[in-house]
Amino acid sequence: MAERFPVQHPILKRMYHLDGDVEERTGIYDDWASAYEEDTVGQLGYVGPPLVAALVADLVPAAAPVLDAGCGTGLVGAELAARGFTVIDGVDLSEGMLKVARGKGVYRRLERADITRPLPFAPGDYGAVTCVGTFTAGHVGPEGIDPLLAAAGPGAYVVMTVLTQVWDDMGFARHVADLTHRGAAALVEDRPDQTYHTSEPLTCRVLALRAER
């Protein structure tokens, strides 16, 4: 693990060594919520949210409703709002993170939900669904993509980051290829090796999938 994730920051070392236990991960994020943005944006130079928000703005008009899946403290929502989006909903497992997100005042609706399960929204409610910082080591695998496509509905987009180090190892490359092969989604944008944290040697893949059916 140390070779795959050559990070120095103790928080990243801890997060990337999680075993995927949902309750443990949720508890960590509940405890981390108040300091999350200072640690990730302030210390680590986390730039995933603006990368994804900019791509969403390229794909859909600002009038389109957007669902921010795994919204955390609302960093993506704030970036979308800065680009003129006004109808933004969010879901996250951590109530502590959702509390911080509510304080930003940019979300229409925020709910606690597991993105690996069917989401409490009707398909087609959104022009785009975002997922940033969730598809990574110790967190959510490619099985989390399908509920996002279902929430997006045909013709809408799922725009997400996947940590480069897990793209092949956790099966994301294979899963995305299968989705496109089956006609469930079209890969409309694939930007590899994007800067993820400016202060750590980590990159991500930024992808946009269009739900086809």
HELIX and SHEET records of a PDB file:
HELIX    1   1 PRO A   10  MET A   15  1                                   6    
HELIX    2   2 VAL A   22  TRP A   32  1                                  11    
HELIX    3   3 ALA A   33  ALA A   35  5                                   3    
HELIX    4   4 TYR A   36  GLU A   37  1                                   2    
HELIX    5   5 GLU A   38  GLN A   43  3                                   6    
HELIX    6   6 GLY A   48  LEU A   59  1                                  12    
HELIX    7   7 LEU A   75  ALA A   82  1                                   8    
HELIX    8   8 GLU A   95  ARG A  102  1                                   8    
HELIX    9   9 PRO A  142  GLY A  144  5                                   3    
HELIX   10  10 ILE A  145  ALA A  152  1                                   8    
HELIX   11  11 THR A  164  VAL A  166  5                                   3    
HELIX   12  12 PHE A  172  ARG A  182  1                                  11    
SHEET    1   A 7 ARG A 109  ARG A 112  0                                        
SHEET    2   A 7 ILE A  88  ASP A  92  1                                        
SHEET    3   A 7 VAL A  66  ALA A  69  1                                        
SHEET    4   A 7 ALA A 128  PHE A 135  1                                        
SHEET    5   A 7 TYR A 157  LEU A 163  1                                        
SHEET    6   A 7 LEU A 202  ALA A 211 -1                                        
SHEET    7   A 7 ALA A 185  HIS A 197 -1                                        
END                                                                             
